[in-house]
Amino acid sequence: MPAWRRFRPTLWPTLFTVPALLVLIGLGTWQVDRLQWKSHLIGTFDARMAEAPVPPPVAIEDMEKWRFRRVEPQGVFQHTKEILLTGRTFEGSAGFHVLTPLLLKDGRIVIVNRGWVPEKLHNRDSRPETLPQGLQTIQGIVRQDKRRGTFVPDNEPQNEVWLYVDTEQMAKHREIYPVAPYYVDAIRPPGPYVLPIGASTMVAVRNEHLQYALTWYLLAATLLVIYVIYHYRPEDDLAGGSDGGESEA
């Protein structure tokens, strides 16, 4: 007859499995949260790309209401005050993003990220075709400044090393006032690429958090199944293990 089986946890496998399960489930839940956040971000971007452009705001009290809003500033570029963001790539090629102050008709200044240029065109004098003169109308997207990755070091204005946009810091270094507390990503015009290569209106953000979440949850389920199978043993084994076995007289 088949032996009866019982579930009897043991100490050390339990001490390993319980924390591991909590970690795996926590990672899966974190990826679900990231999925919801990124889906909302992509939805917001798509919705605001479909809206008509508006004049750039004087000030922004709630960035969430303005993030990715399309704006249409008009002004004159101050090319002698431009700043290059280093470490930018386009289709695998290294280069810079060209940030140029735009002097608006009302005297305000908005910093415009005009787009990417290759490393060989670092010097402004080597690309006169990228320096439009006179009144310009820009199609752009409102972006929040002072946002940088966790491991991105500080800007070094004294060495002209700029790794992220800080409008206040840039305004002080270039002596441009009054500057808007945000910046604008210029939108790439349709047709062949023209330097500087501006931002796209298509979302290029990876959103694979659902796959990541399922992976973590599957690992947690697999670990739990292994744990249960390991401890679901015949009662004869349990009896023998409980008293160390019997010896005959």
Rosetta blueprint (number, residue, H / E / L):
1 M L
2 P L
3 A L
4 W L
5 R E
6 R E
7 F E
8 R L
9 P L
10 T L
11 L H
12 W H
13 P H
14 T H
15 L H
16 F H
17 T H
18 V H
19 P H
20 A H
21 L H
22 L H
23 V H
24 L H
25 I H
26 G H
27 L H
28 G H
29 T H
30 W H
31 Q H
32 V H
33 D H
34 R H
35 L H
36 Q H
37 W H
38 K H
39 S H
40 H H
41 L H
42 I H
43 G H
44 T H
45 F H
46 D H
47 A H
48 R H
49 M H
50 A L
51 E L
52 A L
53 P L
54 V E
55 P L
56 P L
57 P L
58 V L
59 A L
60 I L
61 E L
62 D L
63 M H
64 E H
65 K H
66 W H
67 R L
68 F L
69 R L
70 R E
71 V E
72 E L
73 P L
74 Q E
75 G E
76 V E
77 F E
78 Q L
79 H H
80 T H
81 K H
82 E L
83 I E
84 L E
85 L E
86 T E
87 G E
88 R E
89 T E
90 F E
91 E L
92 G L
93 S E
94 A E
95 G E
96 F E
97 H E
98 V E
99 L E
100 T E
101 P E
102 L E
103 L E
104 L E
105 K L
106 D L
107 G L
108 R L
109 I E
110 V E
111 I E
112 V E
113 N E
114 R E
115 G E
116 W E
117 V E
118 P E
119 E H
120 K H
121 L H
122 H L
123 N L
124 R H
125 D H
126 S H
127 R L
128 P H
129 E H
130 T H
131 L L
132 P L
133 Q L
134 G L
135 L E
136 Q E
137 T E
138 I L
139 Q L
140 G E
141 I E
142 V E
143 R E
144 Q L
145 D L
146 K L
147 R L
148 R L
149 G L
150 T L
151 F L
152 V L
153 P L
154 D L
155 N L
156 E E
157 P H
158 Q H
159 N H
160 E L
161 V E
162 W E
163 L L
164 Y L
165 V L
166 D L
167 T H
168 E H
169 Q H
170 M H
171 A H
172 K H
173 H H
174 R H
175 E L
176 I L
177 Y L
178 P L
179 V E
180 A E
181 P E
182 Y E
183 Y E
184 V E
185 D E
186 A E
187 I E
188 R L
189 P L
190 P L
191 G L
192 P L
193 Y L
194 V L
195 L L
196 P L
197 I E
198 G L
199 A E
200 S L
201 T L
202 M L
203 V L
204 A L
205 V L
206 R L
207 N L
208 E L
209 H H
210 L H
211 Q H
212 Y H
213 A H
214 L H
215 T H
216 W H
217 Y H
218 L H
219 L H
220 A H
221 A H
222 T H
223 L H
224 L H
225 V H
226 I H
227 Y H
228 V H
229 I H
230 Y H
231 H H
232 Y E
233 R E
234 P E
235 E H
236 D H
237 D H
238 L H
239 A H
240 G H
241 G H
242 S H
243 D H
244 G L
245 G L
246 E L
247 S L
248 E L
249 A L
